[in-house]
């Protein structure tokens, strides 16, 4: 069984001087251009607490799961071959992690994930745009 784990890393979304965060919602788009269906799991976390210097015995960061989705995404041409989801993101810091289960195949190219921040007016927030090349692999 081949599994690939990816992360957005921490997305910082602090309030501005008016008390408004730039991103209110997150769009997650997943496309499967591989040859077989894949199982996708999405974990969204919000993060609270202040970071501490490396080597400090306690880390006050608290990571809380607030989005959990799992679905099968078919290959291109077999509906559904694209998944789009809008999630709440009016948070100081958040992170999304993705698990792609390729089943019995070795890891195959073709599954692309992108993440897009949306402001209160429904416009894209450029600072919170992550295209597939900007989403990092989680190395065990």
Residue, then its C-alpha position, 0 to 999 in steps of 0.5 A: x500500500x502506498x501512502x503520501x502525506x502532505x501539509x500546507x505548513x502553518x498558515x498565519x492569519x493574524x488580525x489587522x489593526x481593525x481586528x479583521x483577519x484577511x482570510x475568512x474561508x479556505x477552498x481546498x481543491x483536489x484533482x486526480x489525474x492518475x489512472x486509478x481512484x485514490x482515497x483522500x483524507x483531509x485534516x484541518x487544524x487550528x493552532x492556539x498559543x504562542x511559539x517558544x524557543x527551540x529546546x524549551x521543555x514545554x510548548x504552549x502551542x495547542x493544535x486542535x482538529x476542526x476539519x476531518x474529511x475522507x473520500x474516494x476521488x476517481x481518475x480523470x474522466x470518471x466523475x467525481x475526479x475533482x473535489x472542492x471544499x470550502x471550510x471556515x478559516x477565520x482563525x489566527x493560525x491553521x494547517x491542513x494535512x492531506x493523506x493520499x492512499x494509492x492502494x496497491x499501486x506505488x505512488x503515482x503522479x497526478x494527484x494535485x492539491x491546492x489551497x486558497x484563502x478567501x476574504x469576507x468579500x469572496x476575493x482570493x487572498x494572495x498570501x494564503x494561496x498554495x499551489x501544488x508545488x508549495x504543499x510539502x511532503x511530510x517525511x516520517 
